[in-house]
Amino acid sequence: MKPNGNRAPLDRHLIVPFFIPHMGCPHQCVFCNQRTITGKSAQTPTAEALHTEVKRFLKHAKKRYASIQISFFGGNFLGLSPDTIKALLNAAVPFVRRGEVDSLRFSTRPDTITPQALAAIADDPVSTVELGVQSMHDSVLKAAARGHRAMDTVRAAALIKARGYQLGLQMMVGLPGDNDAGAIATAHALAALKPDFVRIYPTLVLAGSPLAELFRCGRYHPMALDACVTLVKQLFLIFKAQRIPVVRMGLQASDGLADPASLLAGPYHPAFGHLVYSEIVLDAIQGVLAHGQDPPRNLSIVTHPRMVSRVQGLNKRNLRHLQAAYHLEEIVITQDARFAPNQIRVGSQTLYLDA
Ligand code: SF4
């Protein structure tokens, strides 16, 4: 693995988000209560509200980001009525025409992607389409009441790519009827579709979702946080090996999820991605120590300043683990800004990490 330099990751680009919770969706997936996830009630923004919000974002963020997109998340965009789709796009397009925003994006279900649906938006400056895939196992999709099959995703991905859109795929772990091997197989299947980026979400038990009922009567057991982090780490590394960016792991810390009345159970952590990256770094350090001749009593680690918190782990749990497991008296971490952001030297061994 080579140094990744200082190139900004994909998700550094500014996204002006418009949540359209559950809108355009005739389904009720067992895990979904989009109103909880987005913290908003179900309504599409008016043109006036969209203009106001985009202008607010532009005023504060215009000069700090390489590119800007307006996005429609949280519902099933292409499942909206044609009039609503056009109204939303027509409200957003002038920002692109004036050069204030680069392009538009939306998330939608795989079974809404048809040649006709894509033809209807062909003249709009949409650059990115994200699919809520969740799993590539029909049995898991059925248990989650998704209402589509894995083949719908394969077809949709091909149509999206054939039209030249950037393709994003979202998958979930911990769904009813799924397991680690199933999630890993899903990751491989998604990587084979050659998406431009993916997101990985743990299944959470949200109040008001059908899963909440299954959880209450003991028919669904959410993943433990540690096991979920380890699984998502494996998935991240699968995508990374194929050079597919993983732009998010875990749900965003939103007001809805911070409220214990909304989040009933499940592997939620506001710094979920950090936990995954920290575990990757811990594995790498342990790999060096495990293969060394004599574990040192004092361990020297040199790394780029941006990597330090991942070396330490959340609340320094990596350091505590290393000290206990390898009987280290002291771990000295030195920051070196000349290192690549993913470079780390453990003792005398230099590594370039995927974290
Ligand atoms: S497809 Fe499922 S997850 Fe998406 S909005 Fe509809 S019910 Fe929710």
Boltz pocket constraint, residues with backbone or C-beta under 6 A from the ligand:
constraints:
  - pocket:
      binder: B
      contacts: [[A, 21], [A, 22], [A, 23], [A, 25], [A, 26], [A, 27], [A, 28], [A, 29], [A, 32], [A, 33], [A, 34], [A, 74], [A, 75], [A, 76], [A, 109], [A, 132], [A, 146]]
      max_distance: 6.0
